[in-house]
Amino acid sequence: MAVTVDVPLNTVIADLDEALRRLLRRELERHGFEGVDVAFDAPAKDWSGKLTNPTVDLFLYDLREATERASITPTERRGNGYASMSPPPLRLELTYAVTAWTKAVEDEHRLLSQVLSILFSYRRLPESLLAEGSFGSANGLADAETSVGRPREEKADFWSAVGGQYKASIDYVVHLVVESGAMTERGPEVRTQTLRTRMADGPARTLTELHRLGGTLRDAAGEPVPDAWVAVPETGRWSATDAAGHFRFERMAPGSHHVVARTADGGHAEAKYTVPGDSADLTLKKKKK
């Protein structure tokens, strides 16, 4: 096995900030809230004292692994007789404290109400928004799930920590997936195997060789076909493909064998293979219209 690490470019948190800024500005302007700034600063007193325009602030105050969503299953890819495995992705939970800042309390509550409505309405970031600009991690953002959640801690402790004055805020939670750049490569995949047997008290010439015959069933587009029936009719042997389209037959006698595959929806493939020899890869024929 060989382990390679190719760390991908990842700007998903910055991309998320920009996507949220565009979403809030678009939706606020659509409802008459024009000239509202969107910031991501810590809402400390020295920061809030410099504000001149109505502002919505999304302060990222908590970032942790979403352990209840964590996966222990690695991602496996196969091709050309080789297999590679990547560690399961890291699932993150980001929590923003969302506040509204205006000169009048009534305007602040009105702005915060509209922001709450916007964030609560979008469980996922709209595709049209992500298509407007070039996001380095657009695929990750497309799969992000959002919710208006309960605070991680007492808000009085939060405001003391950031050095600000207590005020109403919304906790906004976003779940993101981060893929690993590490990959373990295995291969070549073992598809043939030879087993030699003979009677313990018999002469050497009674030696019999038995072989493993294995392969992969794919459709016309090259995708593996799971749960298909595969048989060697003249021997009465049959098998079924696994989730990756693989099948195999043990203890096959040397010679030419006819291999047939069928799927539940009528797909068909067949070919002759010599044992021992190459793997018995099959491709389903295109269905006639």
Secondary structure as the mmCIF struct_conf table of DSSP 4:
data_model
#
loop_
_struct_conf.conf_type_id
_struct_conf.id
_struct_conf.beg_label_comp_id
_struct_conf.beg_label_asym_id
_struct_conf.beg_label_seq_id
_struct_conf.end_label_comp_id
_struct_conf.end_label_asym_id
_struct_conf.end_label_seq_id
STRN STRN1 ALA A 2 VAL A 5
HELX_LH_PP_P HELX_LH_PP_P1 VAL A 7 LEU A 9
HELX_RH_AL_P HELX_RH_AL_P1 VAL A 12 ARG A 30
TURN_TY1_P TURN_TY1_P1 HIS A 31 GLY A 32
BEND BEND1 GLY A 35 GLY A 35
STRN STRN2 ASP A 37 ALA A 39
BEND BEND2 ASP A 41 ASP A 41
HELX_RH_AL_P HELX_RH_AL_P2 LYS A 45 SER A 48
TURN_TY1_P TURN_TY1_P2 GLY A 49 LYS A 50
BEND BEND3 ASN A 53 ASN A 53
STRN STRN3 THR A 55 GLU A 65
HELX_RH_3T_P HELX_RH_3T_P1 THR A 67 ARG A 69
HELX_LH_PP_P HELX_LH_PP_P2 THR A 73 PRO A 74
STRN STRN4 THR A 75 GLY A 79
TURN_TY1_P TURN_TY1_P3 ASN A 80 GLY A 81
STRN STRN5 TYR A 82 SER A 86
HELX_LH_PP_P HELX_LH_PP_P3 PRO A 87 PRO A 89
STRN STRN6 LEU A 90 TRP A 101
BEND BEND4 LYS A 103 ALA A 104
HELX_RH_AL_P HELX_RH_AL_P3 VAL A 105 SER A 121
BEND BEND5 ARG A 123 ARG A 124
HELX_RH_AL_P HELX_RH_AL_P4 GLU A 127 LEU A 130
TURN_TY1_P TURN_TY1_P4 ALA A 131 GLU A 132
BEND BEND6 GLY A 133 GLY A 133
TURN_TY1_P TURN_TY1_P5 GLY A 136 SER A 137
HELX_RH_AL_P HELX_RH_AL_P5 ALA A 138 ALA A 142
TURN_TY1_P TURN_TY1_P6 ASP A 143 ASP A 143
STRN STRN7 GLU A 145 GLY A 149
BEND BEND7 ARG A 152 GLU A 153
HELX_RH_AL_P HELX_RH_AL_P6 LYS A 155 VAL A 162
TURN_TY1_P TURN_TY1_P7 GLY A 163 GLY A 163
STRN STRN8 ILE A 170 VAL A 178
STRN STRN9 ALA A 182 ARG A 186
BEND BEND8 PRO A 188 PRO A 188
STRN STRN10 GLN A 193 THR A 197
TURN_TY1_P TURN_TY1_P8 ALA A 200 ASP A 201
BEND BEND9 GLY A 202 GLY A 202
HELX_RH_3T_P HELX_RH_3T_P2 ALA A 204 THR A 206
STRN STRN11 THR A 208 ARG A 218
TURN_TY1_P TURN_TY1_P9 ALA A 220 ALA A 221
BEND BEND10 GLY A 222 GLY A 222
STRN STRN12 PRO A 224 PRO A 224
BEND BEND11 ASP A 227 ASP A 227
STRN STRN13 TRP A 229 VAL A 232
HELX_RH_3T_P HELX_RH_3T_P3 PRO A 233 THR A 235
TURN_TY1_P TURN_TY1_P10 GLY A 236 GLY A 236
STRN STRN14 ARG A 237 ALA A 240
TURN_TY1_P TURN_TY1_P11 ALA A 243 ALA A 244
BEND BEND12 GLY A 245 GLY A 245
STRN STRN15 HIS A 246 MET A 252
HELX_LH_PP_P HELX_LH_PP_P4 ALA A 253 ALA A 253
BEND BEND13 PRO A 254 PRO A 254
STRN STRN16 GLY A 255 ARG A 262
TURN_TY1_P TURN_TY1_P12 ALA A 264 ASP A 265
BEND BEND14 GLY A 266 GLY A 266
STRN STRN17 HIS A 268 VAL A 275
BEND BEND15 PRO A 276 ASP A 278
STRN STRN18 LEU A 282 THR A 283
HELX_LH_PP_P HELX_LH_PP_P5 LEU A 284 LYS A 288
#
